[in-house]
């Protein structure tokens, strides 16, 4: 008998364990709380400068990136494919966060690009996780909103700072609420 040492890259709902769902819920809750708090803080300071906005986005992406990397490394119940995807997304978010924290005066176009790419990636991942949710439309709405927000950030980067700041703040609040609802409705697999 030969042993199969080829890693599996499964994305089937049947391969998701209770531990995996717990880690996804934790990641969703961290993202939801940070999104809503940062969105409210940005709206409370309508005359904020690009440095303040860049700092908050940098902080948001850094923390979410750490959570994604941590989940990808620690959660042994995830399939190899999910772990790799989580770590890759986490590293991309960490890079975006460090860039925004280190260079808060960077151009709006570059910051919008980083934000847009990160949101599109988050949206795509949310859409791939639809099978694990009790109600399918919450992750679908989150994924579509994140992708639309990312596309707007990439293709319309030179709006006035006030419009971009208000748009980003409301987007963060809406995405945070949808993430919280997704975390609440995410069900534990029946095969465990």
Contact map, one row per residue, 1 for C-alpha under 8 A:
111000000000000000000000000000000000000000000000000000000000000000000000000000000000000000000000000000000000000000000000000000000000000000000000000000000000000000000000000000000000000000000000
111100000000000000000000000000000000000000000000000000000000000000000000000000000000000000000000000000000000000000000000000000000000000000000000000000000000000000000000000000000000000000000000
111110000000000000000000000000000000000000000000000000000000000000000000000000000000000000000000000000000000000000000000000000000000000000000000000000000000000000000000000000000000000000000000
011111000000000000000000000000000000000000000000000000000000000000000000000000000000000000000000000000000000000000000000000000000000000000000000000000000000000000000000000000000000000000000000
001111100000000000000000000000000000000000000000000000000000000000000000000000000000000000000000000000000000000000000000000000000000000000000000000000000000000000000000000000000000000000000000
000111110000000000000000000000000000000000000000000000000000000000000000000000000000000000000000000000000000000000000000000000000000000000000000000000000000000000000000000000000000000000000000
000011111000000000000000000000000000000000000000000000000000000000000000000000010000000000000000000000000000000000000000000000000000000000000000000000000000000000000000000000000000000000000000
000001111100000000000000000000000000000000000000000000000000000000000000000000111000000000000000000000000000000000000000000000000000000000000000000000000000000000000000000000000000000000000000
000000111110000000000000000000000000000000000000000000000000000000000000000000111100000000000000000000000000000000000000000000000000000000000000000000000000000000000000000000000000000000000000
000000011111001000000000000000000000000000000000000000000000000000000000000000111100000000000000000000000000000000000000000000000000000000000000000000000000000000000000000000000000000000000000
000000001111101000000000000000000000000000000000000000000000000000000000000000101100000000000000000000000000000000000000000000000000000000000000000000000000000000000000000000000000000000000000
000000000111111100000000000000000000000000000000000000000000000000000000000000000000000000000000000000000000000000000000000000000000000000000000000000000000000000000000000000000000000000000000
000000000011111100000000000000000000000000000000000000000000000000000000000000000000000000000000000000000000000000000000000000000011000000000000000000000000000000000000000000000000000000001000
000000000001111110000000000000000000000000000000000000000000000000000000000000000000000000000000000000000000000000000000000000000000000000000000000000000000000000000000000000000000000000001010
000000000111111110000000000000000000000000000000000000000000000000000000000001100000000000000000000000000000000000000000000000000000000000000000000000000000000000000000000000000000000000000000
000000000001111111011000000000000000000000000000000000000000000000000000000011000000000000000000000000000000000000000000000000000000000000000000000000000000000000000000000000000000000000001000
000000000000011111111000000000000000000000000000000000000000000000000000000011000000000000000000000000000000000000000000000000000000000000000000000000000000000000000000000000000000000000011011
000000000000000111111100000000000000000000000000000000000000000000000000000000000000000000000000000000000000000000000000000000000000000000000000000000000000000000000000000000000000000000011001
000000000000000011111110000000000000000000000000000000000000000000000000001010000000000000000000000000000000000000000000000000000000000000000000000000000000000000000000000000000000000000000000
000000000000000111111111000000000000000000000000000000000000000000000000001011000000000000000000000000000000000000000000000000000000000000000000000000000000000000000000000000000000000000000000
000000000000000111111111100000000000000000000000000000000000000000000000000000000000000000000000000000000000000000000000000000000000000000000000000000000000000000000000000000000000000001110000
000000000000000001111111110000000000000000000000000000000000000000000000000000000000000000000000000000000000000000000000000000000000000000000000000000000000000000000000000000000000000000000000
000000000000000000111111111000000000000000000000000000000000000000000010001000000000000000000000000000000000000000000000000000000000000000000000000000000000000000000000000000000000000000000000
000000000000000000011111111100000000000000000000000000000000000000000000000000000000000000000000000000000000000000000000000000000000000000000000000000000000000000000000000000000000001000000000
000000000000000000001111111110000000000000000000000000000000000000000000000000000000000000000000000000000000000000000000000000000000000000000000000000000000000000000000000000000000001101000000
000000000000000000000111111111000000000000000000000000000000000000000000000000000000000000000000000000000000000000000000000000000000000000000000000000000000000000000000000000000000001000000000
000000000000000000000011111111100000000000000000000000000000000100110000000000000000000000000000000000000000000000000000000000000000000000000000000000000000000000000000000000000000000000000000
000000000000000000000001111111110000000000000000000000000000000000000000000000000000000000000000000000000000000000000000000000000000000000000000000000000000000000000000000000000011011000000000
000000000000000000000000111111111000000000000000000000000000000000000000000000000000000000000000000000000000000000000000000000000000000000000000000000000000000000000000000000000011001000000000
000000000000000000000000011111111100000000000000000000000000000100000000000000000000000000000000000000000000000000000000000000000000000000000000000000000000000000000000000000000000000000000000
000000000000000000000000001111111110000000000000000000000000000100000000000000000000000000000000000000000000000000000000000000000000000000000000000000000000000000000000000000010010000000000000
000000000000000000000000000111111111000000000000000000000000000000000000000000000000000000000000000000000000000000000000000000000000000000000000000000000000000000000000000000111111000000000000
000000000000000000000000000011111111100000000000000000000000000000000000000000000000000000000000000000000000000000000000000000000000000000000000000000000000000000000000000000010001000000000000
000000000000000000000000000001111111110000000000000000000001000000000000000000000000000000000000000000000000000000000000000000000000000000000000000000000000000000000000000000010000000000000000
000000000000000000000000000000111111111000000000000000000001000000000000000000000000000000000000000000000000000000000000000000000000000000000000000000000000000000000000000110110000000000000000
000000000000000000000000000000011111111100000000000000000000000000000000000000000000000000000000000000000000000000000000000000000000000000000000000000000000000000000000000111011000000000000000
000000000000000000000000000000001111111110000000000000000000000000000000000000000000000000000000000000000000000000000000000000000000000000000000000000000000000000000000000010000000000000000000
000000000000000000000000000000000111111111000000000000010001000000000000000000000000000000000000000000000000000000000000000000000000000000000000000000000000000000000000100110000000000000000000
000000000000000000000000000000000011111111100000000000000000000000000000000000000000000000000000000000000000000000000000000000000000000000000000000000000000000000000001111110000000000000000000
000000000000000000000000000000000001111111110000000000000000000000000000000000000000000000000000000000000000000000000000000000000000000000000000000000000000000000000000100010000000000000000000
000000000000000000000000000000000000111111111000000000000000000000000000000000000000000000000000000000000000000000000000000000000000000000000000000000000000000000000000000000000000000000000000
000000000000000000000000000000000000011111111101000010000000000000000000000000000000000000000000000000000000000000000000000000000000000000000000000000000000000000001100100000000000000000000000
000000000000000000000000000000000000001111111100000000000000000000000000000000000000000000000000000000000000000000000000000000000000000000000000000000000000000000001100110000000000000000000000
000000000000000000000000000000000000000111111100000000000000000000000000000000000000000000000000000000000000000000000000000000000000000000000000000000000000000000000000000000000000000000000000
000000000000000000000000000000000000000011111111000000000000000000000000000000000000000000000000000000000000000000000000000000000000000000000000000000000000000000000000000000000000000000000000
000000000000000000000000000000000000000001111111000000000000000000000000000000000000000000000000000000000000000000000000000000000000000000000000000000000000000001001100000000000000000000000000
000000000000000000000000000000000000000000001111100000000000000000000000000000000000000000000000000000000000000000000000000000000000000000000000000000000000000001000000000000000000000000000000
000000000000000000000000000000000000000001001111110110000000000000000000000000000000000000000000000000000000000000000000000000000000000000000000000000000000000000000000000000000000000000000000
000000000000000000000000000000000000000000000011111110000000000000000000000000000000000000000000000000000000000000000000000000000000000000000000000000000000000000000000000000000000000000000000
000000000000000000000000000000000000000000000001111111000000000000000000000000000000000000000000000000011001000000000000000000000000000000000000000000000000000010000000000000000000000000000000
000000000000000000000000000000000000000000000000111111100000000000000000000000000000000000000000000000011000000000000000000000000000000000000000000000000000000000000000000000000000000000000000
000000000000000000000000000000000000000000000001111111110000000000000000000000000000000000000000000000010000000000000000000000000000000000000000000000000000000000000000000000000000000000000000
000000000000000000000000000000000000000001000001111111111000000000000000000000000000000000000000000000000000000000000000000000000000000000000000000000000000000000001000000000000000000000000000
000000000000000000000000000000000000000000000000011111111100000000000000000000000000000000000000000110011000001000000000000000000000000000000000000000000000000000000000000000000000000000000000
000000000000000000000000000000000000000000000000001111111110000000000000000000000000000000000000000110010000000000000000000000000000000000000000000000000000000000000000000000000000000000000000
000000000000000000000000000000000000010000000000000111111111000000000000000000000000000000000000000000000000000000000000000000000000000000000000000000000000000000000000000000000000000000000000
000000000000000000000000000000000000000000000000000011111111100000000000000000000000000000000000100100000000000000100000000000000000000000000000000000000000000000000000000000000000000000000000
000000000000000000000000000000000000000000000000000001111111110000000000000000000000000000000001111110000000000000000000000000000000000000000000000000000000000000000000000000000000000000000000
000000000000000000000000000000000000000000000000000000111111111000000000000000000000000000000000100010000000000000000000000000000000000000000000000000000000000000000000000000000000000000000000
000000000000000000000000000000000110010000000000000000011111111100000000000000000000000000000000100000000000000000000000000000000000000000000000000000000000000000000000000000000000000000000000
000000000000000000000000000000000000000000000000000000001111111110000000000000000000000000001101100000000000000000000000000000000000000000000000000000000000000000000000000000000000000000000000
000000000000000000000000000000000000000000000000000000000111111111000000000000000000000000001111110000000000000000000000000000000000000000000000000000000000000000000000000000000000000000000000
000000000000000000000000000000000000000000000000000000000011111111100000000000000000000000000100000000000000000000000000000000000000000000000000000000000000000000000000000000000000000000000000
000000000000000000000000001001100000000000000000000000000001111111110000000000000000000001001100000000000000000000000000000000000000000000000000000000000000000000000000000000000000000000000000
000000000000000000000000000000000000000000000000000000000000111111111000000000000000000011111100100000000000000000000000000000000000000000000000000000000000000000000000000000000000000000000000
000000000000000000000000000000000000000000000000000000000000011111111100000000000000000001100100000000000000000000000000000000000000000000000000000000000000000000000000000000000000000000000000
000000000000000000000000001000000000000000000000000000000000001111111110000000000000000001000000000000000000000000000000000000000000000000000000000000000000000000000000000000000000000000000000
000000000000000000000000001000000000000000000000000000000000000111111111000000000000011011000000000000000000000000000000000000000000000000000000000000000000000000000000000000000000000000000000
000000000000000000000000000000000000000000000000000000000000000011111111100000000000011111100000000000000000000000000000000000000000000000000000000000000000000000000000000000000000000000000000
000000000000000000000000000000000000000000000000000000000000000001111111110000000000001000000000000000000000000000000000000000000000000000000000000000000000000000000000000000000000000000000000
000000000000000000000010000000000000000000000000000000000000000000111111111000000010011000000000000000000000000000000000000000000000000000000000000000000000000000000000000000000000000000000000
000000000000000000000000000000000000000000000000000000000000000000011111111001000111111000000000000000000000000000000000000000000000000000000000000000000000000000000000000000000000000000000000
000000000000000000000000000000000000000000000000000000000000000000001111111100000010001000000000000000000000000000000000000000000000000000000000000000000000000000000000000000000000000000000000
000000000000000000000000000000000000000000000000000000000000000000000111111100000000000000000000000000000000000000000000000000000000000000000000000000000000000000000000000000000000000000000000
000000000000000000110010000000000000000000000000000000000000000000000011111111000010000000000000000000000000000000000000000000000000000000000000000000000000000000000000000000000000000000000000
000000000000000000000000000000000000000000000000000000000000000000000000111111100000000000000000000000000000000000000000000000000000000000000000000000000000000000000000000000000000000000000000
000000000000000110110000000000000000000000000000000000000000000000000000001111100000000000000000000000000000000000000000000000000000000000000000000000000000000000000000000000000000000000000000
000000000000001110010000000000000000000000000000000000000000000000000001001111111110000000000000000000000000000000000000000000000000000000000000000000000000000000000000000000000000000000000000
000000011110001000000000000000000000000000000000000000000000000000000000000111111110000000000000000000000000000000000000000000000000000000000000000000000000000000000000000000000000000000000000
000000111100000000000000000000000000000000000000000000000000000000000000000001111111000000000000000000000000000000000000000000000000000000000000000000000000000000000000000000000000000000000000
000000011110000000000000000000000000000000000000000000000000000000000000000001111111100000000000000000000000000000000000000000000000000000000000000000000000000000000000000000000000000000000000
000000001110000000000000000000000000000000000000000000000000000000000001000001111111110000000000000000000000000000000000000000000000000000000000000000000000000000000000000000000000000000000000
000000000000000000000000000000000000000000000000000000000000000000000011101001111111111000000000000000000000000000000000000000000000000000000000000000000000000000000000000000000000000000000000
000000000000000000000000000000000000000000000000000000000000000000000001000000011111111100000000000000000000000000000000000000000000000000000000000000000000000000000000000000000000000000000000
000000000000000000000000000000000000000000000000000000000000000000000001000000001111111110000000000000000000000000000000000000000000000000000000000000000000000000000000000000000000000000000000
000000000000000000000000000000000000000000000000000000000000000000011011000000000111111111000000000000000000000000000000000000000000000000000000000000000000000000000000000000000000000000000000
000000000000000000000000000000000000000000000000000000000000000000011111100000000011111111100000000000000000000000000000000000000000000000000000000000000000000000000000000000000000000000000000
000000000000000000000000000000000000000000000000000000000000000000001000000000000001111111110000000000000000000000000000000000000000000000000000000000000000000000000000000000000000000000000000
000000000000000000000000000000000000000000000000000000000000000010011000000000000000111111111000000000000000000000000000100000000000000000000000000000000000000000000000000000000000000000000000
000000000000000000000000000000000000000000000000000000000000000111111000000000000000011111111100000000000000000000000000000000000000000000000000000000000000000000000000000000000000000000000000
000000000000000000000000000000000000000000000000000000000000000011001000000000000000001111111110000000000000000000000000000000000000000000000000000000000000000000000000000000000000000000000000
000000000000000000000000000000000000000000000000000000000000000010000000000000000000000111111111000000000000000000000100000000000000000000000000000000000000000000000000000000000000000000000000
000000000000000000000000000000000000000000000000000000000000110110000000000000000000000011111111100000000000000000000100000000000000000000000000000000000000000000000000000000000000000000000000
000000000000000000000000000000000000000000000000000000000000111111000000000000000000000001111111110000000000000000000000000000000000000000000000000000000000000000000000000000000000000000000000
000000000000000000000000000000000000000000000000000000000000010000000000000000000000000000111111111000000000000000000000000000000000000000000000000000000000000000000000000000000000000000000000
000000000000000000000000000000000000000000000000000000000100110000000000000000000000000000011111111100000000000001100000000000000000000000000000000000000000000000000000000000000000000000000000
000000000000000000000000000000000000000000000000000000001111110010000000000000000000000000001111111110000000000000000000000000000000000000000000000000000000000000000000000000000000000000000000
000000000000000000000000000000000000000000000000000000000100010000000000000000000000000000000111111111000000000000000000000000000000000000000000000000000000000000000000000000000000000000000000
000000000000000000000000000000000000000000000000000000000100000000000000000000000000000000000011111111110000000000000000000000000000000000000000000000000000000000000000000000000000000000000000
000000000000000000000000000000000000000000000000000001101100000000000000000000000000000000000001111111110100001000000000000000000000000000000000000000000000000000000000000000000000000000000000
000000000000000000000000000000000000000000000000000001100110000000000000000000000000000000000000111111110000000000000000000000000000000000000000000000000000000000000000000000000000000000000000
000000000000000000000000000000000000000000000000000000000000000000000000000000000000000000000000011111110000000000000000000000000000000000000000000000000000000000000000000000000000000000000000
000000000000000000000000000000000000000000000000000000000000000000000000000000000000000000000000001111111100000000000000000000000000000000000000000000000000000000000000000000000000000000000000
000000000000000000000000000000000000000000000000011101100000000000000000000000000000000000000000001111111100000000000000000000000000000000000000000000000000000000000000000000000000000000000000
000000000000000000000000000000000000000000000000011001000000000000000000000000000000000000000000000000111110000000000000000000000000000000000000000000000000000000000000000000000000000000000000
000000000000000000000000000000000000000000000000000000000000000000000000000000000000000000000000000100111111011000000000000000000000000000000000000000000000000000000000000000000000000000000000
000000000000000000000000000000000000000000000000000000000000000000000000000000000000000000000000000000001111111000000000000000000000000000000000000000000000000000000000000000000000000000000000
000000000000000000000000000000000000000000000000010000000000000000000000000000000000000000000000000000000111111100000000000000000000000000000000000000000000110000000000000000000000000000000000
000000000000000000000000000000000000000000000000000000000000000000000000000000000000000000000000000000000011111110000000000000000000000000000000000000000100110000000000000000000000000000000000
000000000000000000000000000000000000000000000000000000000000000000000000000000000000000000000000000000000111111111000000000000000000000000000000000000000000000000000000000000000000000000000000
000000000000000000000000000000000000000000000000000001000000000000000000000000000000000000000000000100000111111111100000000000000000000000000000000000000000000000000000000000000000000000000000
000000000000000000000000000000000000000000000000000000000000000000000000000000000000000000000000000000000001111111110000000000000000000000000000000000001100100000000000000000000000000000000000
000000000000000000000000000000000000000000000000000000000000000000000000000000000000000000000000000000000000111111111000000000000000000000000000000000001100100000000000000000000000000000000000
000000000000000000000000000000000000000000000000000000000000000000000000000000000000000000000001000000000000011111111100000000000000000000000000000000000000000000000000000000000000000000000000
000000000000000000000000000000000000000000000000000000001000000000000000000000000000000000000001000000000000001111111110000000000000000000000000000001001000000000000000000000000000000000000000
000000000000000000000000000000000000000000000000000000000000000000000000000000000000000000000000000000000000000111111111000000000000000000000000000011111100000000000000000000000000000000000000
000000000000000000000000000000000000000000000000000000000000000000000000000000000000000000000000000000000000000011111111100000000000000000000000000001100100000000000000000000000000000000000000
000000000000000000000000000000000000000000000000000000000000000000000000000000000000000000011000000000000000000001111111110000000000000000000000000001000000000000000000000000000000000000000000
000000000000000000000000000000000000000000000000000000000000000000000000000000000000000000000000000000000000000000111111111000000000000000000000011011000000000000000000000000000000000000000000
000000000000000000000000000000000000000000000000000000000000000000000000000000000000000000000000000000000000000000011111111100000000000000000000011111100000000000000000000000000000000000000000
000000000000000000000000000000000000000000000000000000000000000000000000000000000000000010000000000000000000000000001111111110000000000000000000001000000000000000000000000000000000000000000000
000000000000000000000000000000000000000000000000000000000000000000000000000000000000000000000000000000000000000000000111111111000000000000000010011000000000000000000000000000000000000000000000
000000000000000000000000000000000000000000000000000000000000000000000000000000000000000000000000000000000000000000000011111111100000000000000111111000000000000000000000000000000000000000000000
000000000000000000000000000000000000000000000000000000000000000000000000000000000000000000000000000000000000000000000001111111110000000000000010001000000000000000000000000000000000000000000000
000000000000000000000000000000000000000000000000000000000000000000000000000000000000000000000000000000000000000000000000111111111000000000000010000000000000000000000000000000000000000000000000
000000000000000000000000000000000000000000000000000000000000000000000000000000000000000000000000000000000000000000000000011111111100000000110110000000000000000000000000000000000000000000000000
000000000000000000000000000000000000000000000000000000000000000000000000000000000000000000000000000000000000000000000000001111111100000000110011000000000000000000000000000000000000000000000000
000000000000000000000000000000000000000000000000000000000000000000000000000000000000000000000000000000000000000000000000000111111110000000000000000000000000000000000000000000000000000000000000
000000000000000000000000000000000000000000000000000000000000000000000000000000000000000000000000000000000000000000000000000011111111100000100000000000000000000000000000000000000000000000000000
000000000000000000000000000000000000000000000000000000000000000000000000000000000000000000000000000000000000000000000000000001111111100100110000000000000000000000000000000000000000000000000000
000000000000100000000000000000000000000000000000000000000000000000000000000000000000000000000000000000000000000000000000000000011111100100000000000000000000000000000000000000000000000000000000
000000000000100000000000000000000000000000000000000000000000000000000000000000000000000000000000000000000000000000000000000000001111110000000000000000000000000000000000000000000000000001111000
000000000000000000000000000000000000000000000000000000000000000000000000000000000000000000000000000000000000000000000000000000001111111100100000000000000000000000000000000000000000010011100000
000000000000000000000000000000000000000000000000000000000000000000000000000000000000000000000000000000000000000000000000000000000001111100000000000000000000000000000000000000000000000011100000
000000000000000000000000000000000000000000000000000000000000000000000000000000000000000000000000000000000000000000000000000000000000111111000000000000000000000000000000000000000000000011000000
000000000000000000000000000000000000000000000000000000000000000000000000000000000000000000000000000000000000000000000000000000000110111111110000000000000000000000000000000000000000000000000000
000000000000000000000000000000000000000000000000000000000000000000000000000000000000000000000000000000000000000000000000000000000000001111111000000000000000000000000000000000000000000000000000
000000000000000000000000000000000000000000000000000000000000000000000000000000000000000000000000000000000000000000000000000000000000001111111100000000000000000000000000000000000100110000000000
000000000000000000000000000000000000000000000000000000000000000000000000000000000000000000000000000000000000000000000000000001101100100111111110000000000000000000000000000000000110010000000000
000000000000000000000000000000000000000000000000000000000000000000000000000000000000000000000000000000000000000000000000000001100100000111111111000000000000000000000000000000000000000000000000
000000000000000000000000000000000000000000000000000000000000000000000000000000000000000000000000000000000000000000000000000000000000000011111111100000000000000000000000000000000100000000000000
000000000000000000000000000000000000000000000000000000000000000000000000000000000000000000000000000000000000000000000000001001000000000001111111110000000000000000000000000000100110000000000000
000000000000000000000000000000000000000000000000000000000000000000000000000000000000000000000000000000000000000000000000011111100000000000111111111000000000000000000000000000000000000000000000
000000000000000000000000000000000000000000000000000000000000000000000000000000000000000000000000000000000000000000000000001000100000000000011111111100000000000000000000000000000000000000000000
000000000000000000000000000000000000000000000000000000000000000000000000000000000000000000000000000000000000000000000000001000000000000000001111111110000000000000000000000000100000000000000000
000000000000000000000000000000000000000000000000000000000000000000000000000000000000000000000000000000000000000000000011011000000000000000000111111111000000000000000000000000100000000000000000
000000000000000000000000000000000000000000000000000000000000000000000000000000000000000000000000000000000000000000000011111100000000000000000011111111100000000000000000000000000000000000000000
000000000000000000000000000000000000000000000000000000000000000000000000000000000000000000000000000000000000000000000001000000000000000000000001111111110000000000000000000000000000000000000000
000000000000000000000000000000000000000000000000000000000000000000000000000000000000000000000000000000000000000000010011000000000000000000000000111111111000000000000000001000000000000000000000
000000000000000000000000000000000000000000000000000000000000000000000000000000000000000000000000000000000000000000111111000000000000000000000000011111111100000000000000000000000000000000000000
000000000000000000000000000000000000000000000000000000000000000000000000000000000000000000000000000000000000000000011001000000000000000000000000001111111110000000000000000000000000000000000000
000000000000000000000000000000000000000000000000000000000000000000000000000000000000000000000000000000000000000000010000000000000000000000000000000111111111100000000000000000000000000000000000
000000000000000000000000000000000000000000000000000000000000000000000000000000000000000000000000000000000000000110110000000000000000000000000000000011111111100000000000000000000000000000000000
000000000000000000000000000000000000000000000000000000000000000000000000000000000000000000000000000000000000100110011000000000000000000000000000000001111111100000000000000000000000000000000000
000000000000000000000000000000000000000000000000000000000000000000000000000000000000000000000000000000000000000000000000000000000000000000000000000000111111100000000000000000000000000000000000
000000000000000000000000000000000000000000000000000000000000000000000000000000000000000000000000000000000000000000000000000000000000000000000000000000011111111000000000000000000000000000000000
000000000000000000000000000000000000000000000000000000000000000000000000000000000000000000000000000000000001100110000000000000000000000000000000000000011111111000000000000000000000000000000000
000000000000000000000000000000000000000000000000000000000000000000000000000000000000000000000000000000000001100000000000000000000000000000000000000000000001111110000000000000000000000000000000
000000000000000000000000000000000000000000000000000000000000000000000000000000000000000000000000000000000000000000000000000000000000000000000000000000000001111110110000000000000000000000000000
000000000000000000000000000000000000000000000000000000000000000000000000000000000000000000000000000000000000000000000000000000000000000000000000000000000000011111110000000000000000000000000000
000000000000000000000000000000000000000000000000010000000000000000000000000000000000000000000000000000000000000000000000000000000000000000000000000000000000011111111000000000000000000000000000
000000000000000000000000000000000000000000000110000000000000000000000000000000000000000000000000000000000000000000000000000000000000000000000000000000000000000111111100000000000000000000000000
000000000000000000000000000000000000000000000000000000000000000000000000000000000000000000000000000000000000000000000000000000000000000000000000000000000000001111111110000000000000000000000000
000000000000000000000000000000000000000000000000000000000000000000000000000000000000000000000000000000000000000000000000000000000000000000000000000000000000001111111111000000000000000000000000
000000000000000000000000000000000000000001100100000010000000000000000000000000000000000000000000000000000000000000000000000000000000000000000000000000000000000011111111100000000000000000000000
000000000000000000000000000000000000000001100100000000000000000000000000000000000000000000000000000000000000000000000000000000000000000000000000000000000000000001111111110000000000000000000000
000000000000000000000000000000000000000000000000000000000000000000000000000000000000000000000000000000000000000000000000000000000000000000000000000000000000000000111111111000000000000000000000
000000000000000000000000000000000000001000000000000000000000000000000000000000000000000000000000000000000000000000000000000000000000000000000000000000000000000000011111111100000000000000000000
000000000000000000000000000000000000011101100000000000000000000000000000000000000000000000000000000000000000000000000000000000000000000000000000000000000000000000001111111110000000000000000000
000000000000000000000000000000000000001000100000000000000000000000000000000000000000000000000000000000000000000000000000000000000000000000000000000000000000000000000111111111000000000000000000
000000000000000000000000000000000000001000000000000000000000000000000000000000000000000000000000000000000000000000000000000000000000000000000000000010000000000000000011111111100000000000000000
000000000000000000000000000000000011011000000000000000000000000000000000000000000000000000000000000000000000000000000000000000000000000000000000000000000000000000000001111111110000000000000000
000000000000000000000000000000000011111100000000000000000000000000000000000000000000000000000000000000000000000000000000000000000000000000000000000000000000000000000000111111111000000000000000
000000000000000000000000000000000001000000000000000000000000000000000000000000000000000000000000000000000000000000000000000000000000000000000000000000000000000000000000011111111100000000000000
000000000000000000000000000000010010000000000000000000000000000000000000000000000000000000000000000000000000000000000000000000000000000000000100110000000000000000000000001111111110000000000000
000000000000000000000000000000111111000000000000000000000000000000000000000000000000000000000000000000000000000000000000000000000000000000000000000000000000000000000000000111111111000000000000
000000000000000000000000000000010001000000000000000000000000000000000000000000000000000000000000000000000000000000000000000000000000000000000000000000000000000000000000000011111111100000000000
000000000000000000000000000000010000000000000000000000000000000000000000000000000000000000000000000000000000000000000000000000000000000001101100000000000000000000000000000001111111110000000000
000000000000000000000000000110110000000000000000000000000000000000000000000000000000000000000000000000000000000000000000000000000000000000100100000000000000000000000000000000111111111000000000
000000000000000000000000000110011000000000000000000000000000000000000000000000000000000000000000000000000000000000000000000000000000000000000000000000000000000000000000000000011111111100000000
000000000000000000000000000000000000000000000000000000000000000000000000000000000000000000000000000000000000000000000000000000000000000001000000000000000000000000000000000000001111111110000000
000000000000000000000000000100000000000000000000000000000000000000000000000000000000000000000000000000000000000000000000000000000000100001100000000000000000000000000000000000000111111111000000
000000000000000000000001110110000000000000000000000000000000000000000000000000000000000000000000000000000000000000000000000000000000000000000000000000000000000000000000000000000011111111000000
000000000000000000000000100000000000000000000000000000000000000000000000000000000000000000000000000000000000000000000000000000000000000000000000000000000000000000000000000000000001111111000000
000000000000000000000000000000000000000000000000000000000000000000000000000000000000000000000000000000000000000000000000000000000000111000000000000000000000000000000000000000000000111111100000
000000000000000000001000100000000000000000000000000000000000000000000000000000000000000000000000000000000000000000000000000000000001111000000000000000000000000000000000000000000000011111110000
000000000000000000001000000000000000000000000000000000000000000000000000000000000000000000000000000000000000000000000000000000000001110000000000000000000000000000000000000000000000000011111000
000000000000000011001000000000000000000000000000000000000000000000000000000000000000000000000000000000000000000000000000000000000001000000000000000000000000000000000000000000000000000001111100
000000000000110111000000000000000000000000000000000000000000000000000000000000000000000000000000000000000000000000000000000000000001000000000000000000000000000000000000000000000000000000111111
000000000000000000000000000000000000000000000000000000000000000000000000000000000000000000000000000000000000000000000000000000000000000000000000000000000000000000000000000000000000000000011111
000000000000010010000000000000000000000000000000000000000000000000000000000000000000000000000000000000000000000000000000000000000000000000000000000000000000000000000000000000000000000000001111
000000000000000011000000000000000000000000000000000000000000000000000000000000000000000000000000000000000000000000000000000000000000000000000000000000000000000000000000000000000000000000001111
